[in-house]
Amino acid sequence: MTSAATTPGARSEFDRDTAVAPAEDGSLTAELSEKWGVGPGLNGGYQLAVVGNAIRAALPAQPDPLVLSAYFLSPAAPGPATVDVTPRRMGRTATVAADLRQGDDVRLTVLATYGDLDTESGDVHTTALPPSLAPLEECVPNTQAPAELRSLVTVMERFDMRFDPACAGWFAGQPSGRGEMAAWFRFADDREPDPVSLLLVLDALPPVTFDLGRPGWAPTMELTAHVRAKPAPGWLRVRHTTRNAAGHLFEEDCEIWDSADRLVAQSRQLARLPR
Amino acid sequence: MTSAATTPGARSEFDRDTAVAPAEDGSLTAELSEKWGVGPGLNGGYQLAVVGNAIRAALPAQPDPLVLSAYFLSPAAPGPATVDVTPRRMGRTATVAADLRQGDDVRLTVLATYGDLDTESGDVHTTALPPSLAPLEECVPNTQAPAELRSLVTVMERFDMRFDPACAGWFAGQPSGRGEMAAWFRFADDREPDPVSLLLVLDALPPVTFDLGRPGWAPTMELTAHVRAKPAPGWLRVRHTTRNAAGHLFEEDCEIWDSADRLVAQSRQLARLPR
């Protein structure tokens, strides 16, 4: 395993594959990599991170996403893409609109407010409790996921995920039926988390519908992410739940806790149930 | 009390004050009423409903909001407003961008996907349980809210709200500290709920921070609403919670249950803690 964290000068997979460059027309260009694939498409969280990185590049004084809402309009594919960032209100925080395009097609349209998480420190009155995951060594690594899933979902190879056994029954065709998924998480090359990478982590686990006995693609209609603090280095704990699968749609909530026991990011998405 | 539901030909306060009319330039015009006020500004849910109604008017084949994300850019005031609706993807569902403007200022910028909730019926596998509210007659009506609050927050007069005593201690200066608020809800003139009016109901109760002992204005940065079913007539049950008040910000989750025990709408917002 290469280690981006420990090899001087090494660039992580995440940084390389979410990099953006300014174009002459004021937009930003990116090269979407097939390494973050889900079937013929690309992981939604990866697309969020590319857009999130482009917005960061466009906003030197507001480096961190505070909240970002993405509407998925068409399936992205590996290859060139552009991101247009349009300021909507600039101040201590900045609100922008952004589109991720490939050719004439918009993949994602986004609204987001960025700021500086260092100035949003303040008191913490969290009543939420971190998910109680089994110890790392008792969890099920993603390398034990079904082979047909791993070959289809290349994005899984980018991560070191350790699934809590209580909601990993779907690995062996025995979902809990509760609609929950929880795992320890880090990048496979040890790249440490930061606010933009949390946008990816919020949509990196398999859909929570796997635990409802409904495996398969669950296309996201909309996802809103709140990033609440800079994550401490080390393992993240990620938990997904759904409470309302109804009418062909389900909501999926995600929370991410860092190694310092801080709730660093939350998201909710509305997605289509697998057929 | 006038009854919009029972008086033939009567138009409810909600319908009158969220009405939109087409303008020559393709936008829609509205007249924001001071009756939905919070201090010198206007209730955020009321603004959502005006925009939601304008989007509905622009989309004859997709009558219902499925998901709507709003970013609040500047405080709205009573008076004329315009809503511009821009199609982003049209199909069985429609995704649009919309701005609520007053003069040169954008109040709200929105992304939304609309569809037909009648075609999104399907199976219901909700594991969520309705909030266990005390019976109506044991709850605290909004007419018993502190007088200084009622005179400041005129929007409260539009509603018949019955607060569950377990989280109504703030009426008498004794908040529970749990960060919860729950109430029976209907319009004061008995106007029955529908999908667009749920956008208002999701942000109609006082901020959940009242129950944390932090009364005062809690300006919304962003709110995303999911509307999951057409509400049955009658009383709604509305529950707000927060779990992560940290760094000057807090998230506020809301769910709305109808008289048929269906979870008809959910929202999450990111807001600034009162000073």
Interface residues (C-beta under 8 A of the other chain):
Chain A: L66 V67 S69 Y71 L73 S74 R88 R89 T93 T95 A97 V106 T109 L111 T113 L117 E120 S121 G122 D123 V124 H125 T126 T127 A128 R178 G179 L212 M221 E222 T224 H226 R228 A229 T242 R243 N244 A245 A246 G247 H248 L249 E251 L263 Q266 R268 L270
Chain B: L66 V67 S69 Y71 L73 S74 R88 R89 T93 T95 A97 V106 T109 L111 T113 L117 E120 S121 G122 D123 V124 H125 T126 T127 A128 R178 G179 L212 M221 E222 T224 H226 R228 A229 T242 R243 N244 A245 A246 G247 H248 L249 E251 L263 Q266 R268 L270
